[in-house]
Amino acid sequence: MSRNFLLPLLAFALSVAYAQDKGARAEAPRQEGFQEQAFVSGGDIQFDLSAGDYDFTSSPDNHLRVSWRWEDSQSSRRGLSPVVKAQINVKGRNATVTTDGPHNNIHYLVEVPKSANLVVRLSAGDLRIAEIEGNKDVQIHAGDVRIAVGDPQRYSQVDLSVKAGDLNAQPFGGSKDGLFRSFHWTGKGTYQLRVHLDAGDVNLVTSDSI
């Protein structure tokens, strides 16, 4: 077979292989889901969250919403298809939100009313909370936390602690790093903010957008 014939044939084979590989990547398993319940402004919400990446933001109305997106090509090759679950329960001015799903490559978007008291328990992952009026009580075993606090003068008490990591509380005039660090601040406002991490970083900012 001549060299002039082999070169076009090789080029064609490579182009087919590239197209097949690109198509395989595009067909990586993906799960998307959504849960929603009407709620009230200024209510109390308890979150019990499995590991993952979470963004909290204010909803345009008085509703609780949880949406998620999961994608993992590795699981496709192993024939795995994990189930992602989210549940919202509302009783008057109290609500509970739970999630359960794979620990990797999953992102959740949580929408709450603009005014709400949040209690968040997360096993591991990154948590970002946009500016939401109300008390916040956050505990994470391992991960990073970023919270937009708004006007610092709206707070009466801020308590931060981390066993290993950094505390950045610039809106309240302090920052620390290292092992077994804590930060405490008192003011004349109404809201309370508590954050505890076993390992990770805490970053407080005045305002932020997700």
N, C-alpha and C positions, 0 to 999 in steps of 0.2 A: 504494500500500500504506500502510495507516494506521500512525501512530506506535505505537499500542497493540499492533499485531501485530509490528512490527520489534523492539521491546525484548526480548520473550521469545525471539525467534528469535536475536538477537545473544547473549543470555546462554547459550542452549543451545550455540551454536557455540563460544563461549569455553570452556565446560565440557568439551566434547569435545576441543578442542585441548590443554587442560591435562592431561586424562587420557592422551592419546596421548604427550605429552612426558614425563609421569611414567613411563609404561610403557617408553619408550625408554631413560630413565635406568636403570630397574630391570634392563633387559636388556643393560647394558654387559658386555662380555666379561670373564669371570673364569676364572682357572685356579687350581686347588688341587692340591697333590701331596704325596706322602709317601714317604720311604725309611727303612728301618730295618735295623740289623744288631746282633747280640749282640756285646758287647765285654767287656773286663776292667776292673776298678778299678785306677787308678794307671798306666794305659797311656799311650803317646805318640800324639797325634793331630795330623796336619798338615792344615791347611785351606788350600785354594786357591780363593778366592771371587771371583765376578764382582760387579760393583757392585750395591748394594742396601742394604736396611735389615735388620740382623741382631740377634736377641736370642739369647744363649747362656744356658742354664740347666741345672741338674742334673736328670738323669732319675731316676725313682723306682726304677730297677733298673739293672743293668749292660748298657745298650743305648745305641747311637748312633742318633739319630733326626734327620731333617731334614724339615721340612714347610714349605710355602710357599703364599702367596696373592698373586695378581696380578689387578689390575682396572684397566681404562683405557677410558673411553668414547670418547676421541679415536681410538684404534686401531679401534674398531668402525666409526666413520664412514669410515675409510680402508680398511676391509676387511682389516686386518692381524690376524694371530693368531700372535704369537711363541711359540716353544717354550721351556719352562723345563725344565732338566735338573738333577738332583743325583745324585751317585754316591758310594757308600761302599765302600771296600775295606779289609778287615781281614786282617792276617797276624799271628797271635799277639798280642803286646802292642803292635803298631803298627797304625795305621789312617790312611788318607788320605780326605779328604772334598773333593769339588769341586762347584761349582755353575756354571751357565751359563744366563743368561736376559736378559730386557729390563732396562735400566738404570733405569727409572722405575716408580714405583707397585708395587713388589714388596717383600714382607716375608717374611723367613725366620725360622723358629724352629728353633734347634739345641739338641738335648738330648744331654748327655754324662754319664758317670758322675760321682758327687759328687767323686771324686778322679781327676784326669787332668792330664797335661802338655799344654798347648795351644801350637801354633805356628800363627798366623793371618796369612795374607797376603790383603789385601783391596784391590782396585783403587780403589774409591771408595764412600763411603756412611757410614752411622752404625752403630756397633757398641756393643752393651751386653752385658757379661758379668756375670752374677750370681755369687754367692760359690761358687767351685769350688776345691777344694784342689789345689795343684800349681804347677808352673812355667808362666809365660805369656810368650810372645814374639810381639808384635803389630807389624805394619807395614801402614800405610795411606797411599796417595798423598794422598787428600783426604777429609776427613770428621771426625766427632767420635767419641771413644772414652770410654766410661764403664765402669769396672771396680770391682766390689765385692771388696776385698782380704781381708776378714775381719780376723783379729787381725794387726796389723802385726809383732808379735814373731815370727811364723812365717817371716819373710823374712830372707834373708841379704844380698840385693842388689836394689836398685831403680835402674833406669836409664831415664830418660825424655828424649826430645828431640823438638823440633818446629822446622821451618824458619820457619813463620809461624803463630802462634797462642798459646794459653794452656796452661800446665801447672798443674794444681791437684792437689797431692799432700798434702793436709791430714793424712791419717792418718800421714804420715811427716814432717810438720812443715815443708812448703815449698810455694811457689807462685811461678810466674813467667809473664810475658807479653811478647810482642813478637816480634822476629825472631831466629832461630838461638838458641833457648833450650834449656837442658838442666838436668836435675836428677839427682843421684846420692845414694844412701843405702846404708849398710851396717849390717847387724845380725847377730844371733847365731842366726837361724833357719835354715830349710832351703831354702825356696823362692826362686826368682829371678823377677823381673818386669822385662821390657824392653818398651818401647813407643816406636815412632818414627813420626812423621807428617811428611809434607811440608807440609801445610796443614790446620789444624783445631785442635780443643781436646782435651786429655786431662784427664779428671776421675777421680780415685781416691776412693772412698768406703769406709767401713768395712763397711757392710752395705747391701744393696739387694734389692728384689724386682721382678721384671719383670711 
